[in-house]
């Protein structure tokens, strides 16, 4: 993978984590 694709993938993972955290109160409380 090129660095650009790696950075893009990381940003997608971060947004998914943030989305999951906002959707799951249990994860937020931990």
Secondary structure, 3 states (H helix, E strand, C coil): CCHHHHHHHHHHHHHHHHHHHHHCHHHHHC
